[in-house]
Amino acid sequence: MANIKSAKKRINQTIKRSEINKKRRSQIRSGIKDLNNLLTLQKKEESKRKILNLESDLFKAVSRGVYKKNTASRIISRLSQKLKKISQ
């Protein structure tokens, strides 16, 4: 355990921030699962709305440092490809 006050504060900040990031990551994963379920049921309109919301959430997470930019882009790209397949 740290003895210096600033080090103790940093430990508390890290714990709090990692909890927040875990929650954000969990929400995004749940959104991806929901979208995949909609895609398997071939619900186009709901899927389009869901992918827009998910894209917004992903890039907010990128700006907050939860995900890297390329990771978020890759996730969106794969989901968009699935959406395009059912739209045809």
C-alpha positions, -999 to 999 in steps of 0.1 A, spaced: 0 0 0 12 35 -8 23 58 20 23 91 0 -10 109 -1 -9 116 -38 -2 79 -45 -32 69 -24 -54 94 -43 -41 80 -76 -50 44 -65 -85 55 -56 -89 74 -89 -77 44 -109 -102 21 -91 -131 45 -97 -121 50 -134 -117 13 -141 -152 6 -126 -167 33 -149 -149 19 -179 -160 -16 -171 -196 -4 -170 -193 14 -204 -176 -16 -220 -204 -38 -207 -231 -16 -221 -215 -16 -255 -211 -54 -255 -248 -57 -245 -257 -33 -274 -237 -54 -298 -255 -86 -287 -289 -69 -290 -280 -58 -325 -268 -92 -335 -301 -107 -323 -320 -81 -343 -299 -90 -374 -306 -127 -370 -343 -119 -368 -339 -97 -399 -355 -66 -384 -340 -40 -407 -355 -8 -394 -348 -15 -357 -313 -27 -367 -306 6 -385 -316 26 -355 -297 4 -331 -265 6 -352 -266 44 -352 -270 45 -314 -242 19 -310 -219 38 -333 -224 70 -312 -218 51 -280 -186 35 -293 -171 67 -305 -179 84 -272 -161 55 -255 -131 61 -279 -129 97 -268 -130 86 -232 -102 61 -237 -122 29 -232 -116 16 -267 -90 24 -294 -102 42 -326 -95 13 -349 -112 -12 -326 -144 8 -326 -142 12 -364 -137 -25 -369 -167 -33 -347 -189 -8 -366 -176 -21 -400 -185 -57 -392 -219 -49 -379 -226 -27 -410 -216 -55 -433 -241 -78 -415 -268 -52 -418 -260 -48 -455 -264 -85 -461 -299 -86 -447 -309 -54 -465 -302 -70 -499 
